C-alpha cells in the first residue's frame, strides 16, 4: 500500500479504534450495536479526548460529570457501558437534569432531541462555560453546539464546531478532529 492511501485507511479505521474500548468491554453476546450504543461510545470518547481547563476540573470535583438534558434516549444502557470507566483520570458520573442551570455545572452536556425547540436558549445559556455541548439534533453544530452526533446513511458521524470549542475554553484532541467534519456557525 502506498503512503498516499494510508491517510484514507487511517481515517476509515480510526472511528472503530476509538469505539473499541467501549464496545469490547461489554459482556453481552456479539450483536450489532444500537444507534445509542454508538452515540454513548462517542460520548465516552469525547470525555477522553477533550481537555478542559484546570479551573473546570478542580480538586472539588472528583468525577467528570456527563449531564443528559431532556428526555433521555440512552436509558440504563449508557450507565451500564460507562460504569467504572475513567476519563481525564476521573470516574464518570452521569446525571439526568431538566434545567440548564443544573446542566451548566457538568463537564459534558448531552442535549436530547426533546429540547429542540429550546435549543437556541440552551446554547446561549451554556456558551462560554467550560462544558462540552453534544447533541444528535440535526444542525446542532451549525446552531452553536460543539459536537453533533449526525446520523448519515445508517452511521453516526461527528461534526465539530471549532468556534464553540474555543468559546468554551476547551481543546479537542486531534484523534477526534481527524474523524470529524468541521462546521461553522
N, C-alpha and C positions, 0 to 999 in steps of 0.2 A: 504494500500500500504506500502510495506516495504521501509526502507530508502535506500536499495540497488537500487531501481528503481527510486528514486527521482532525482538523477543527470541526468539520461536519459530523464525523463519527463521535467525537467527544461531546458535541452539543446534543446529539441524539441519545447518548448513553448517560449523560450527567443527571437528568431527572430520575432515572431508575436508580442510580447510585445514591442520590440524595434521599429517595424514599425508602431504600432498602432497610436501614436501621429500624424504621417504624413497622414496616410490613413484615419483616423477617422475625420480629420479636414476638409475634402472635403465636399462641399455641393452637389456634383454630386450624381446621383442615384447610388444605390449599384450595382456595376458591378465588374467583375473580374479585378484587376489592371493589367495594361500592364507591360511588362518587364521593361520599362524605368521608370514607376511609382515606381516600387520596387527598381530599382537602384537609383532613386532620393531619396527615403526614406533612403537607405543605406548611401548616401552622407550626408544627414541631420544628421543621427546618428553618422557618422564619425566626423562631425563638433561638435557634442555634446559630444562625448566620447573620443576624442583625446585631450590631453593637450599640448599646445605649450609653449615654454619658454617665460617668461615675455618679453624678448627683442623682440620677434616676435609679441607680442600683445600690443606693446607700446601705449601710450595715443594718438599718432598722427594718429592711425588707428582705428576709432570708429567702423568700421564694420569688420566682419570676411569675407574675400573675397574668393569666390569659382571661380576659373578660369576654363573655358571649352576651352581646346586647341584642335583645329581641327574642323572638320565638326560636329556640334552639333546634337546629336541624340535625345536630350530631347525636343527641340523646346520650346514653351512657357509653356509647362506642368511643367517644373522644376521651372520656375519663379512663376507660379500660386501656386504651392504647398509650396514653401518656402517663399512666401510673408508674411511679418510681423512675421516671426519666429526668435527666438533668439538662439544663441549657444555661450557658454562661456560668457553669459551676454551681447552679442553684436548682433546687427541686421546682417543678412546675406546679402551679396551683390554678385550677380552673374555677372561675366564678361566673354564675349566671346573674346578670344585672338587668335592671329595667330603666335606669336613668343614666343620662350622660355624665352626671356628677359622679356616680359610682364607677362608671367606665373610665373616667379620666384618671383614676388612681391606679389603673392597670398599666402594664408594660406593653401588652398587645391587646388590641380590641378588635374582635370579630363582629362586624355589624351585619346582622341577619337580614335576609330579604324582607322580612316583615317590617323593617324600618325604612323601606324605600321612600315612602312619602316624606319622612322626616330627615332624609339623608343630608340635604344642604345645611340644615340647622345643626345636625350632629357633627358634621365635618367642621363647621365654623367653630363650634364649642371645643373641639379637640385639636384644632390647628395650633401649631406652635408648642404643644405639650410634648414631652418626650415619650410618646406612645405610638406604636406602630398600628396604623389602622389597616384592617384587612376585611375584604368582603367578596362575595360572589355576585353582588348586584351588578348587572350589566352597565358598563360605563363608569364604574366606581373610580378607577384611577384618573380618568379624564375629568371627573367631577371634583377631584381634590383629594381622594383617598390615596394611600401609599401603595398598597398591594392589592391587586384584583386577581381573584382566582376565576379566570374566564373559562367557560366551557366552550370548546370548539371541536366539532366532529368527534364527539364522544370522548374527548380528552380534556384534561384540565391544564391550562396554561397560566403562567404568571405574567401579569402586566404590572410594571412598576413605574410610579410617578416619582422621579428623582427630585423635583421641586418640593414635593410633600415630605420626602425623606429629609432634605436639608432643613426645611422649616421646623421639623420635629427634633432636629439635632441628632439624628440617627445616622448610622453608617451601615449600609447594606453590603455584605461580602460579595466579592466577585463571583463566588460559587453560585449565588442566586442570580446575579446580574447576567451571567453567561447564558442562562436558560430562559431569561425573561425578555419580553417585548417592553421597550422603554416607551412610555407615552407621555404626552404633555397635556396640561390642562387647557 
